[in-house]
Amino acid sequence: MQEIHTLQASLEDSSDRIPLQTPRLAYLLSQYPAVSHTFFLKEILGLKQLGFQLETASINSADRSLDQLPLNEAREAGSTYYVKTLSLPRILTTFPLLALRNPVVCLRGLRAALRLSGWDLRSGVYALFYLGEALLLGAWMKRRALQHLHVHFGGPVATVGMLTAEAWGFSYSLTLHGPEEFYDVIASYLPQKIARAKFIFCISNFCRSQVMKYAPPAHWEKLRVLRLGVDPDEFKPIPRHPGPVLNIVSVGRLVPAKGQLVLLQALHRLITTEQSIHLTLIGDGPERKNLQQFVVSHRLSSYITFLGALNHDQTRQQLARADIFALASFAEGVPVALMEAMAMEIPCVSTQVAGIPELIRDGIDGFLVPASSVEALTDAIHKLVVDETLRERMGSSARAHIIDSYNLPRNLQTLASAFEQCLS
């Protein structure tokens, strides 16, 4: 990432020439750019096109080297401030200088970090690490004349964002997706983050309901449902001419929460009656070895292909060959992968968890089944495999629903208006 750091340094050196404008907005992300979170890129580029003065910071470096990034992602990486880039010698000189120049900021931050950790030693150590990142982030925001910090997700990255706001006196806001931040709200400091945030965007009504569980009613007015989306002009339906084999595609990290093992179990049942099907898994992760072992032990190798992680364009090319899209998740927010498939008129089978029922209307845009039910998943996929007319009807309805409610250009306009209202 040396090229990125060099370009970053040149951008920071020009900070004195940046005019003060109101408001100037910073986005903080855990990792940017990243293959698994292309919606970050779409949102940020879209807001910039709408005239927002927006700059990005990321806790971690991009998930690929600069020469592996598409041009638009490489440009974003070059202008992004990466928090975890200081060498040990730089750290040993930077923090004493920060404390010397900004003693009040450091004391406010230390007090906020200690409040979070209480008397727990382990939490205290983590809180101090988060504080260190917050001090660096706040110093960058000050150099760049950025006045408000917006954070995607409610986990550790939001802890850094909240401490940045506490220490430096900036305002901050959140976009919450779920479900991780709802599993242990005490460990993720969710009540404190809700109380401190200026406003909170939730990607679904379900997400907002979970936030409301931990927010006093006085804070409910901060919560707005702002849906994600995809560009229906980018994800267009492709004419399909069913061949002898129907292609089922599933996109998602290979982790237990995505339920790929249940999907493999369903496929194993299906091929006893329907051998003219093939499953393509797009994504990578720690479960890949276990999933591949299941495939080998159940003699499914000729029916399943593991493609690993693909970039945005490669994934769209695979979707163009899909007859059915399946996502057997146990836990989700509202998957963009489902939106992309629906926009391309691919009928989807997924689970009745979190915000998915707001995206897929069961029996209209696709089928929803109970999470973990191999039997129900098998039955739903089988209905689509044997009925071409049903696939066409559901695919057409799915695209219409995306255009109406999950249309990225339209939803970006809504997001821009919400930012303007909340920051005025």
N, C-alpha and C positions, 0 to 999 in steps of 0.2 A: 504493500500500500504506500510505498515511498512517493510515488507520483502524486497520489492524492494529498499526502501531507505537504508536499512542496507547493502544490496549487493552493492548498488551504493557507499556508503561510503568506503567500503573495496577496491573497484576498484580505487577510487580517491586517497586513501592513498598510492597506489602503483605507483603514477604518476612519481615519481623520477626515476623509473626504466625503463621508456619508452624511447627507443632510438629515436633520431631525424631521421626522414626519409622524403624524398621529393617525391611527396607531401603527406601530411597527410590531410585527408578530413573529415569534419564534415557535417552531414546531420541534418538540423533543420526541424521539423515537428510540426504541431499544436497539434496533439494527436497521440501517438504511444506507443504500438500497438492499432489498432482500427478495429472493425469488418467491418466497412464501407469502410476501406481503406487498404484492404489486399494487394493491388498492391505495397504499400510502403514496406511491409515485403518482398515480392518477389524480388523487385528491390535491396533492401539493402543486403539481403542474397546472391543474385546472384552476386553482385559486390564483396562481400567479398570472394566468391568462386573463383572469377577471380583474386584474389590476392590484392584487394584494401585495403589500410590501412584506414578504414572508421569507424567512431564512430557516434553515434546518440544522438541527444538532442531533447527534446519535451517540448513545452510550458506547456501542460497539462498532467496529469497522464494518464496511460492506461485506457481504457473504462471499464475494468473489473479488479477484484482483482486478485492477483497472482495465487490463487488456481483455478481460472476459466480459466486461459490461457492455451492453448496447450503448450507443452514443448518448441518448437522453439520460440514462442512468449514470454514465461516466461523468457527464456534466454536473449532475446532482451530487455525486460523490465528491467532485472537485470543490464544490462550494459548501459542503457540509462540514460542520465543526464536530470532530470526533473526540469525545471526552477522554477515553482511555488510550491516549497516545503519548503521554509524557513518559520519558525515560526516568529512571531512578534519580540521576543527578538533577534533572529538571524539577522533579518533585521536591527534592531537598532544598532547592532554591525558591521555587514558586510559592509554596505555602507560607514560609516565613515572610516573604514580601507581601503576600495577600493580607496576612495578619497585621503587618506593620502599616500598610496603607489603608486597610479597612477594618480596624479593630471592632467597631460597633457591629458591622456585618457579621464578622466571625463569632462574636459573642451571641448575637441573636440566633445564628445558625446552631451554635453549640447548645444553647438553651432549648431550641426546638428539637434537636436530635436526642437530647437527654430526656425530654418529655415523652418522646416516642418509646424509648427503650425501657423507661422505668428503672427497676433495679435488676433487670435481667442482663447478665454479663454478655451472653451471646448476642442478644438483640442490640445491646449497646455497641458492640464491636461493628456489627453490620451498619448500624445507624451512623457511626463515625465514618465508615467508608462512603456511605451515601452522601454524608455531609461534604466530604472531600470533593466528590463529583459535583455536588451542588455549588460549591464555592467556585470551582473552575467554570462551570456552566454560566453562573451569574456574572463572572468577570467577562466572559465572552459576550454575553448579552449587553453588558454595559458598554463594551468597546464598540459593539455594532449598533448601539442606540435602539435596542429592541425593548419594548415596554410591556409586552404580555407574552406569557409562555403557555402554549397549548400542548397537551400530552395525550397520545393514544395509548390505551390500555391502563389498567389500574394497579398493576403490580409494582415491582421495584423501580421501574422507570418513573412511575408516578410519585413514588416516595422521593426520588431525587428532585422531581419537579416541585413538589410541595416544599421541600427544604430550601430549594432555590428561592421560591417565593417568600418564605419566612425570613431567610437570611438577608436577601437583597431588597425586599420590599416591593417586588414585582407582583402583579396579579397573575393568576394562572387558572387554567380550565382543563377539562378532561373530555375525551371521548371514550366511553366505556363500551366494551364489547361483551365481556363475560366469556366463559364461565369461571376462569381461574380465580379472579379476584373475589368471587362469591363463595369459594370453598372454605376459606378461613379469613373472615373479615377482620379479625383481631390482628392476626399476623401481617395482613396486608395494610393495616391502618386505614381501612376503608371509611369508617365513620369520620376520622380526622380529615381525610382527603375531601370528603363531601362537604364538611363544614368550612374548610379553608377555600375551596374552589369558588371562583366568581360565578361560573355556570358549568353545566355538565350536559353533554350531548350523549344520548343513548341510542344504539343502533336498532333497537326494537322496543315494542311495548313490553315484552317479557323482560328485557334488560332493565327498563325503567322500573318495573315492578320490584325487581330484586334490589335496586338501589333504594327504593322507597322503604323497603324493610328495615334499612339501617340508617335512614335519614329522618330526623324529626319533621313533622308536617311543615314546619316553618321553612324548611329547605326544599320542599317539593317544587316550588315555583322556579327553582334553578334548573330543573330537569326538562329537557326537550328531546323528543324522539326525532332523530334525523337519520334516515335510512342510507345505507351504502347503495352502490349501484354499478352497472356496467354500461358501456356505450353500445346501444343496439345497432349502430352503424358499423362498429368494429366487429361485433359478434353477430354475424348475419347467418340466417339459415342457409345450408348448402343442400341442393337437390340430392336426394338419396335414392338409390336404386338397389334395394335389398338383394344381396347375393346369397350364396348357399350358407354363409356364416353370419350371424348377427353379432355385432361388436358392442360389448358393454365396457364402458370406461368409468374409472373412479380416480379422482384427483384429491390428494391430501397427503400430509406427512404420514409416514409409516410409524405411528405411535398407537398405544392401546386405545386412546380416546376416540380414534377414528373408526374403530370397529372393523378393520379390514379382515380380521380372522373370521368374524361372523359372515362377512360377504363371501369368503372362500368356502366356508361350510355350506352356505346356500348354493354356491355354484356346484359344489360336489354333489348335492342333491339333485340339482337341475340336470346335470349331464346324464343321469340315469334314464331320463325321458327325453331330454332335448340336447342332443350332442352337437348341434349346429350352432354353438355359441362360443365366444371367446372373450375373456376379460383382460383388459389392459389396466395395470396399476401405474399411475403417474405420481411420483413422490419418493422421498427417501426418508430414512430415520432408523431409530434403534430397533424397531420391530422387524426390519426386513429379513434378518436371518431366520427368525422364528417362522415368519410367513412362508419363506422359501422352503423351509424344512417341512411344513405342512403340505405344500404343493408336491414335493417329491414323495413324501410318505403316502399320499393319497393318489398318486399317479395322475396328477393334473397338469403336468408340465406342458403338454400340447395344447392346453386350454387357457393358459395364463401367461402373460408377458409382464415382466417388471421393467419399466423404462427408466426408473430413477427420477431425480428432479429434472424438470425441463423448464426452459425459460418461457416467457409469456407467448411468444409467437409459436414455439414448438408445441405448447399445450393446445393452442387454438387449432393447429394443424391436426392434432390427434382427435380433438372434438369433432372436426369436420368428418371424420370417419365413423363416428359413434352412432349407434342406433338407440342405445339406452344409456343413461347415466345413473350410477348408483353410489350412494354415500351412506354407510351404515353407522354413523357416529353415535357415540354414547353421550357426548357433551359438545356443544357448539355455541357460537354466537349466532350469526346468520352467514353461512358460507358463501363467499363470492364465487367459488367454484360452481355452486349450484346455479347462481345467477347467470354465469357465462353459458352453461349448458342450456338453460331455459331460453336465453336470448337466441340461441341457435336452433330452437325448436326441437331440442332433444328431450324426450319424456324422461322424468327423473323419478327415482325411488329413493326415499330417505326415511329418516326417523322422526318421531313425534317429540323432539326435544327442543327446549329453549325457543329461539325465534324462528325455527324452520317452519312451523305451521303458519306463520305470518307470510312466509315466502311462497310455500307450496300449498295450494288449496287441495286437500285430499280428494282424489277422484275427479278433479278438474284439470289441474296442471301436472299431476303426477300422482304417485301413491306414497302415503306415509304409513309407516309400520311402527309397532312398539320397539324401542331400542333393545337390542340383545335377542330378539325373537328370530331365530333362524327360520322357523316355519313360516312366519308372516312375510319375511323378506323373500323367501323362496317363492311363495305364492304370488306376491306382487310382481316380481320380475317375470315369472312364468306367464302371467296375464299379458304382459307387454310383448314377450317373445312370440306368442302365438297369434297376436292380433295386430296386424299392420294398421288397420283403420283406427284402432284405439291409440296406437303410437302417434299417428298423424294428428288426431284430434287433441290429445293432451299436449303435444309439442306446440301446436298452433296456439292453444290457450295459454301455455306457459310464456311464450314470447309476448303475447298481448299483455299479460300481467307485468312482465318486466318493463315494457314500454310505459305502462301506466304508473307503476309504483316504484320501480327500481332502475329508473332511467338516469344514468350518471350525469349527463349534461344538465338535465333539469334539477337533479338533486344537488349538484354543485351550486347552482344558483340559489337554492334554498339554504344551503350551508353558508354561502357568502352573505346572504341577507341576515342569517342568524348571528354570524360574527359581528356584522355591522351594528345590529340592534344591541347585542350584549356588551359590546365594547364602547358604545357611544356614551 
